[in-house]
């Protein structure tokens, strides 16, 4: 909005020429997200507390978590506000990359909101039934996959996926690309949801992932840099770096209130929207495979659940003391804050590794 209002005036006021620079708008999108978080956070927390919107604590979870009862949930509304508002203010709203990402964020956030509302407000033990949640995710992923396949943002590259560490090498999925998009969105949103089990973990990991994608988006959308690095040039994708930095700011702002001991939980409203956003950005940047590296902790958390369920079903034995993975380490004696910080360190290393693949190509 500010871009559309102020940049056209740069012919009269030369100082407004700064709005043409993605780096300028990305920095201020992050600052705006932080300010929104700090201003709205206390207001939202008080509102949720007055309404009694509390997160039920799973009885089968670690016993140390029982003390968290009474902590309000649905804090994902703060995350969504701190991502969407700066994006609307600082992004080029005619850019298809931004519009698709915002649509995905809001759709996944809506699914999460329905689940949180039924769970925490209406006090339905199961919230939104799992199959309905999956239907919503799969339907959107299928629709987006069809759109990107039949109306690709880059002519001739609709079904392509870049392969990390290899120069100019791509996989052409053909019609199966539609299925790939559906799987990426569904798997990523649910993986972040599974990871959101201890204070500050998921949102902190998300900040590292969005920061890595901000760099990838900027370089992919810059013709000179993309040619120098020998990566696929995606005209217009640089605008995604503004969205990503808004997400970094929103994540850090939410972490202010969500760090241990948490004053508010993000709930499915936040976790599904963050996961959906990460998934769609990877799809739009043709980095679906690299997402496995950038979001390596999320992948490990999801795999731990799959392996645990499979092992118990077929072998009647557990692999981990408890899944997802962060609970296993808690039961091994790690303090909650130690699990979080160590997972963050790994996430930082994975983000650096993912960015290093650009130079290795």
C-alpha positions as CSV (number, residue, x, y, z in Angstrom):
1,X,0.0,0.0,0.0
2,X,2.8,2.4,0.9
3,X,4.7,1.3,-2.1
4,X,1.7,2.1,-4.4
5,X,1.0,5.4,-2.6
6,X,4.5,6.8,-2.2
7,X,6.7,5.4,-4.9
8,X,4.8,7.1,-7.8
9,X,5.6,10.4,-6.2
10,X,9.4,9.9,-6.5
11,X,9.5,12.1,-9.6
12,X,8.4,15.0,-7.4
13,X,10.2,14.0,-4.1
14,X,13.5,12.2,-4.9
15,X,13.7,10.8,-1.3
16,X,10.8,8.6,-2.1
17,X,12.9,6.7,-4.6
18,X,14.0,4.5,-1.8
19,X,10.7,2.7,-2.1
20,X,11.9,1.0,-5.3
21,X,14.5,-0.9,-3.3
22,X,13.4,-4.3,-2.0
23,X,16.1,-4.2,0.7
24,X,14.7,-1.0,2.1
25,X,11.1,-2.2,2.1
26,X,12.1,-5.6,3.6
27,X,13.9,-4.0,6.5
28,X,11.0,-1.8,7.3
29,X,8.5,-4.6,6.9
30,X,10.5,-6.5,9.6
31,X,10.5,-3.4,11.9
32,X,6.8,-2.8,11.3
33,X,6.1,-6.5,12.2
34,X,8.0,-6.1,15.4
35,X,6.2,-2.9,16.4
36,X,2.8,-4.5,15.7
37,X,3.7,-7.5,17.8
38,X,4.8,-5.3,20.7
39,X,1.7,-3.1,20.5
40,X,-0.9,-5.8,19.9
41,X,0.6,-8.6,22.0
42,X,-0.4,-7.4,25.5
43,X,-3.8,-6.4,24.2
44,X,-4.5,-9.8,22.6
45,X,-3.2,-11.7,25.6
46,X,-5.5,-9.8,28.0
47,X,-8.4,-10.3,25.7
48,X,-7.8,-14.1,25.5
49,X,-7.4,-14.3,29.2
50,X,-10.7,-12.5,29.9
51,X,-12.5,-14.8,27.4
52,X,-10.9,-17.9,29.0
53,X,-9.4,-19.1,25.7
54,X,-7.0,-21.5,27.3
55,X,-4.9,-24.3,25.7
56,X,-5.9,-27.8,27.1
57,X,-2.8,-29.7,28.2
58,X,-2.5,-33.3,26.9
59,X,-2.6,-35.7,29.8
60,X,-0.3,-38.1,27.9
61,X,2.4,-35.3,27.4
62,X,5.3,-34.7,29.8
63,X,4.2,-34.2,33.4
64,X,6.2,-30.9,33.5
65,X,3.7,-29.4,31.0
66,X,0.8,-29.7,33.4
67,X,1.9,-26.4,34.9
68,X,1.2,-24.7,31.6
69,X,-2.6,-25.0,32.2
70,X,-4.3,-21.6,32.0
71,X,-2.0,-20.2,29.3
72,X,-4.1,-18.6,26.6
73,X,-4.0,-19.8,23.1
74,X,-4.9,-18.5,19.6
75,X,-1.9,-16.2,19.7
76,X,-1.5,-17.1,16.1
77,X,-3.9,-14.1,15.5
78,X,-1.0,-11.9,16.5
79,X,1.4,-13.7,14.2
80,X,-1.0,-13.3,11.3
81,X,-1.6,-9.6,11.9
82,X,2.2,-9.0,12.2
83,X,2.8,-10.8,8.9
84,X,-0.1,-9.7,6.8
85,X,-0.3,-6.0,7.7
86,X,3.4,-5.2,7.0
87,X,3.2,-7.2,3.8
88,X,0.2,-5.1,2.7
89,X,2.0,-1.9,3.6
90,X,5.4,-2.6,2.0
91,X,5.0,-5.2,-0.8
92,X,4.0,-4.6,-4.4
93,X,0.4,-5.9,-4.2
94,X,0.3,-6.5,-7.9
95,X,3.0,-9.1,-7.6
96,X,1.6,-12.7,-8.1
97,X,4.2,-14.2,-5.8
98,X,3.1,-12.0,-2.9
99,X,-0.6,-12.5,-3.6
100,X,-0.3,-16.3,-3.7
101,X,1.7,-16.4,-0.5
102,X,-0.7,-14.1,1.4
103,X,-3.7,-16.2,0.2
104,X,-2.0,-19.4,1.4
105,X,-1.1,-17.9,4.8
106,X,-4.7,-16.7,5.4
107,X,-6.3,-19.9,4.2
108,X,-4.1,-22.1,6.5
109,X,-4.6,-19.6,9.3
110,X,-8.4,-19.9,8.8
111,X,-8.3,-23.7,9.1
112,X,-6.1,-23.3,12.3
113,X,-8.5,-20.7,13.7
114,X,-11.5,-23.0,13.2
115,X,-9.6,-25.7,15.1
116,X,-8.6,-23.4,17.9
117,X,-12.1,-21.9,18.2
118,X,-13.8,-25.3,18.4
119,X,-11.1,-26.6,20.8
120,X,-10.5,-23.6,23.2
121,X,-13.7,-21.6,22.9
122,X,-16.4,-24.2,22.2
123,X,-14.5,-26.8,24.4
124,X,-14.8,-29.6,21.9
125,X,-12.0,-32.1,22.8
126,X,-11.0,-32.8,19.3
127,X,-11.5,-29.3,17.9
128,X,-11.8,-29.4,14.1
129,X,-11.9,-33.1,13.1
130,X,-8.6,-34.1,11.6
131,X,-10.0,-35.3,8.3
132,X,-11.8,-31.9,7.7
133,X,-8.5,-30.2,8.5
134,X,-6.7,-32.4,5.9
135,X,-9.5,-31.8,3.3
136,X,-9.0,-28.0,3.7
137,X,-5.3,-28.3,3.2
138,X,-5.4,-30.8,0.4
139,X,-8.1,-28.9,-1.5
140,X,-6.1,-25.7,-1.4
141,X,-2.9,-27.4,-2.4
142,X,-4.6,-29.1,-5.3
143,X,-6.1,-25.9,-6.5
144,X,-2.8,-24.0,-6.2
145,X,-0.9,-26.9,-7.9
146,X,-3.4,-26.8,-10.9
147,X,-3.0,-23.0,-11.1
148,X,0.8,-23.1,-11.1
149,X,0.9,-25.9,-13.6
150,X,-1.5,-24.5,-16.1
151,X,-0.6,-20.9,-15.6
152,X,3.0,-20.9,-14.5
153,X,4.6,-17.7,-13.2
154,X,7.7,-18.5,-15.3
155,X,7.0,-19.7,-18.8
156,X,8.3,-23.2,-19.4
157,X,9.2,-23.8,-15.8
158,X,5.7,-24.7,-14.3
159,X,6.6,-28.2,-13.3
160,X,10.3,-27.8,-12.7
161,X,12.0,-28.3,-9.3
162,X,15.7,-27.3,-8.8
163,X,18.0,-29.9,-7.3
164,X,20.3,-28.6,-4.5
165,X,24.1,-28.7,-5.0
166,X,23.8,-29.3,-8.8
167,X,24.3,-26.7,-11.4
168,X,21.4,-26.1,-13.7
169,X,19.8,-29.5,-12.9
170,X,16.1,-29.7,-12.5
171,X,13.4,-32.4,-12.1
172,X,10.4,-32.0,-14.4
173,X,7.5,-33.6,-12.6
174,X,5.0,-33.0,-15.4
175,X,1.4,-33.5,-14.2
176,X,2.7,-34.9,-10.9
177,X,3.8,-31.4,-10.0
178,X,0.2,-30.8,-8.9
179,X,0.5,-33.6,-6.4
180,X,3.9,-32.3,-5.3
181,X,2.5,-28.9,-4.5
182,X,-0.4,-30.5,-2.6
183,X,2.0,-32.7,-0.6
184,X,4.5,-29.8,0.2
185,X,1.8,-27.5,1.6
186,X,0.0,-30.2,3.6
187,X,3.2,-31.8,5.0
188,X,4.9,-28.5,5.9
189,X,1.9,-27.0,7.6
190,X,1.4,-30.2,9.7
191,X,5.1,-30.5,10.4
192,X,5.2,-27.0,12.0
193,X,2.0,-27.9,13.9
194,X,3.6,-31.0,15.3
195,X,6.7,-29.0,16.3
196,X,4.7,-26.4,18.3
197,X,4.8,-28.4,21.5
198,X,7.1,-26.4,23.8
199,X,7.6,-22.7,24.5
200,X,9.2,-20.7,21.6
201,X,10.3,-23.8,19.6
202,X,8.3,-23.6,16.4
203,X,8.2,-19.8,16.1
204,X,12.0,-19.6,16.6
205,X,12.7,-22.2,14.1
206,X,10.3,-20.4,11.7
207,X,12.3,-17.2,12.0
208,X,15.5,-19.0,10.8
209,X,13.6,-20.6,7.9
210,X,12.0,-17.4,6.7
211,X,15.4,-15.6,7.0
212,X,16.9,-18.2,4.7
213,X,14.1,-17.9,2.2
214,X,14.3,-14.1,2.3
215,X,17.9,-14.5,1.0
216,X,16.9,-17.0,-1.6
217,X,14.0,-14.9,-2.8
218,X,16.1,-11.8,-3.2
219,X,18.8,-13.5,-5.1
220,X,16.4,-15.5,-7.3
221,X,14.6,-12.2,-8.3
222,X,17.8,-10.3,-9.0
223,X,18.9,-10.9,-12.6
224,X,22.6,-10.0,-12.1
225,X,22.9,-12.1,-8.9
226,X,21.0,-15.1,-10.2
227,X,23.1,-15.1,-13.4
228,X,26.3,-14.9,-11.3
229,X,25.2,-17.7,-9.0
230,X,23.9,-19.7,-12.0
231,X,20.5,-20.2,-10.4
232,X,17.0,-19.9,-12.0
233,X,16.0,-16.3,-12.5
234,X,12.4,-15.8,-11.3
235,X,11.4,-12.3,-12.3
236,X,9.4,-10.6,-9.5
237,X,10.2,-13.2,-6.9
238,X,12.3,-10.7,-5.0
239,X,9.2,-9.2,-3.5
240,X,8.9,-12.4,-1.5
241,X,11.9,-11.3,0.5
242,X,9.7,-8.5,1.9
243,X,7.1,-11.0,3.0
244,X,9.8,-13.3,4.5
245,X,11.3,-10.5,6.5
246,X,7.9,-9.5,7.8
247,X,7.5,-13.1,8.9
248,X,10.9,-12.9,10.6
249,X,9.9,-9.8,12.5
250,X,6.5,-11.3,13.4
251,X,8.2,-14.5,14.7
252,X,10.6,-12.5,16.8
253,X,7.9,-10.3,18.1
254,X,5.7,-13.3,19.0
255,X,8.7,-15.0,20.6
256,X,8.8,-12.0,23.0
257,X,5.6,-13.4,24.5
258,X,6.0,-17.1,23.7
259,X,9.5,-17.7,25.2
260,X,9.6,-19.8,28.3
261,X,7.5,-19.5,30.3
262,X,5.0,-18.6,27.6
263,X,2.4,-15.9,28.1
264,X,0.5,-17.2,25.1
265,X,0.5,-20.1,22.7
266,X,0.2,-19.7,18.9
267,X,-2.2,-22.6,18.5
268,X,-3.1,-24.0,15.1
269,X,-3.9,-20.5,13.9
270,X,-0.2,-19.7,14.0
271,X,1.4,-23.1,13.3
272,X,-0.6,-24.0,10.2
273,X,-0.3,-20.5,8.7
274,X,3.5,-20.4,9.3
275,X,3.9,-23.9,7.8
276,X,1.7,-23.1,4.9
277,X,3.7,-20.0,4.2
278,X,7.0,-21.9,4.3
279,X,5.6,-24.5,1.9
280,X,4.2,-22.1,-0.7
281,X,7.4,-20.0,-0.7
282,X,9.5,-23.1,-1.4
283,X,7.1,-24.0,-4.2
284,X,7.2,-20.6,-5.8
285,X,11.0,-20.4,-5.6
286,X,11.3,-23.9,-7.1
287,X,13.1,-25.0,-3.9
288,X,10.8,-27.8,-2.8
289,X,13.8,-30.2,-2.2
290,X,15.9,-27.5,-0.4
291,X,13.0,-27.1,2.0
292,X,14.0,-30.5,3.4
293,X,17.3,-28.8,4.5
294,X,16.0,-25.4,5.5
295,X,13.2,-26.9,7.6
296,X,15.2,-29.9,8.7
297,X,14.0,-29.8,12.3
298,X,10.4,-29.7,11.1
299,X,11.1,-32.8,9.0
300,X,12.8,-34.6,11.9
301,X,9.8,-33.8,14.2
302,X,7.3,-35.2,11.6
303,X,9.4,-38.3,10.9
304,X,9.7,-39.0,14.6
305,X,5.9,-39.2,14.8
306,X,5.6,-41.3,11.7
307,X,8.3,-43.8,12.9
308,X,6.9,-43.9,16.4
309,X,3.3,-44.7,15.2
310,X,4.6,-47.2,12.6
311,X,6.8,-49.0,15.1
312,X,4.2,-49.3,17.7
313,X,1.6,-50.5,15.3
314,X,3.7,-53.2,13.6
315,X,6.3,-54.1,16.3
316,X,4.4,-53.1,19.5
317,X,7.6,-51.2,20.5
318,X,8.4,-47.5,20.7
319,X,11.5,-46.0,19.1
320,X,11.4,-42.8,21.1
321,X,10.4,-42.2,24.7
322,X,7.7,-39.9,23.4
323,X,7.0,-38.2,20.0
324,X,7.4,-35.6,18.6
325,X,11.1,-35.5,18.9
326,X,11.3,-32.6,21.3
327,X,9.4,-34.6,24.0
328,X,11.8,-37.4,23.7
329,X,14.7,-35.1,24.7
330,X,12.6,-33.7,27.5
331,X,12.1,-37.2,28.9
332,X,15.9,-37.8,28.5
333,X,16.4,-35.1,31.1
334,X,17.0,-32.0,28.9
335,X,15.3,-28.8,30.3
336,X,12.7,-27.3,28.0
337,X,14.8,-24.2,27.3
338,X,17.8,-26.3,26.5
339,X,15.8,-28.4,23.9
340,X,14.6,-25.1,22.3
341,X,18.0,-23.4,22.1
342,X,19.8,-26.5,20.8
343,X,17.2,-27.0,18.1
344,X,17.6,-23.3,17.2
345,X,21.3,-23.8,16.8
346,X,20.7,-26.7,14.4
347,X,18.2,-24.6,12.5
348,X,20.7,-21.8,12.1
349,X,23.3,-24.2,10.8
350,X,20.8,-25.7,8.3
351,X,19.8,-22.2,7.1
352,X,23.5,-21.4,6.5
353,X,24.0,-24.7,4.7
354,X,21.0,-24.1,2.5
355,X,22.3,-20.7,1.5
356,X,25.8,-22.2,0.8
357,X,24.2,-24.4,-1.9
358,X,23.9,-21.3,-4.1
359,X,27.6,-20.9,-4.3
360,X,28.3,-24.6,-4.6
361,X,26.2,-24.8,-7.8
